[in-house]
Amino acid sequence: MDCLFCEIVKGERPAHVVLDDGPVVAFLDTRPLFKGHTLLVPRTHYETLADLPADLLEPLFAAGQRLSVAMETALAATGSFVALNNRVSQSVPHLHVHVVPRNRKDGLRGFFWPRTKYDSDDEAREYADRLRGALG
């Protein structure tokens, strides 16, 4: 099975890793809604939330909670958007939680989500470094 996120987790594909903590890994989205947009995945491949074993719920969502706080601390965001898709709109069929920094009037409306890009790999690395620093 070829899975982009499994390759990232195994270190076979480059990514700006923000968190590598036991059963979960988080890395910057390459097409972020806003800079700092992070994808949180279970280290083991599961396609949907229904597939995730119950004992991984707490580690996954505790990491999501920590990331949402890090968005505010490291990126001066006033809040965050935390979501996941199951099959529909799931561009990579590996369970992943989106944690996105948010600010009032940031342009995110409903489900029409503009995507942006990092100006460079260095800029992406700097965002990952800031988030890692806020996670401690």
N, C-alpha and C positions, 0 to 999 in steps of 0.2 A: 504494500500500500504506500503510495506517495502522498505525503502530507506536509505542506509547507511549514506548519507550526511544529510538527514533530521534528522536522529538520532543524528549526531554530532551537528548540529545546535541547536537542542533541549536540548543538554547536556546529552542525554541518552547513548551516546557512547563516550569514552575518545578520545581526540585529542589534539594536540599541537596547540592551537588557537593563531594565529598571529594578527588577526584583527576581531573585532566584532563591526560593525559600522552600526547601523540602518538596512537597507535592505540587507546588505551583511555580510558574514563571510568568513574569510580566515584561513586555517590551513595547517600544514605541510603534504605533501604527505608521506604516510608510505613506499612507494617504490620510492624514489626520483631519478630523473636523476642525480642531484647533491644535496649535502646537502644544505638545505634552500629552495628547490623546494616546492612551495606553491600552494594550490588549493583555488581559490576564487569562492564562490558560492552565488547565491541569497538566502536569508533566506527562501523564499517561493519556493516550488518545481515547477520547470519548466524543461522540458526535453531538449529542444533545444533553440538555439538563436532565432529562429523564434517564439517560444512560449513566449519569454520574453516581457512583456509590455514595450512600448516605454518609459514610465516614469522611468523605472529601468535601461535603457541603461547608462545614465550618472552616476548614483551612482556605477554601476558595473565597468564601464571602468575607472572612476576616481580613484576607489580603486585599480584597476590593475596598473594604472599609478603610484600611490603612492608606491605600492609594488615593482614595477620595480626600482624605485629610492632607496628604502630601501635595495634592494639586493646589490647595489653598496656601499651604506653608511655602512651598518651593516656587510656585508660579504666580502668587498673589491673586489667584482666582477667588471669586466670592462664593463659589459653589462648584458642584460637579454634576455630571450626568452619568448615571451608571445603568447599563442595559446589556441585554444579550438577545440574540435571535436563535430560534430553533428551526433549522432547515431553511425556511423562507428568509431571504435576505442574508443568509449565512454564506458569505463569499468563500470561506474556507471551512470545510465540514469537520472542524475540530472545535469543540465547545470553547467559546471565548467570551469574556466579559469586557465590554467597552467601559473605560473610565475616562471621562472627558472633562477637562477644566472648563468652567462656565463663568461668564460675567453677564450682568444685565445688559440688554441691548447688544448682545454679541452677534446677532444675525441668525441664530439657530431658531427656526420656526417649524413647529410640527415635525413632519418627517421629510421635509425637503432640506437635506443636509448638504451644504456646500463643503467640498473637500479642499484642502490646501496642501502645500508642500513645504518642506524645510528648504531654506535657501541653499543649504549645503549639508554634507555629512557632518561637518564640524558643528553646525548649529544643532542638528539632531543629537549629536553626542553631548553637547552642552545641556540640552533639555533633559536627557537621560541622567546625566551627572547630578543635576539639581534635584530631580525627583529621588534618585538613590540617596542623596544626602539628607533629604527630608524624611526618608524612611528609617534612617539610622542604621 
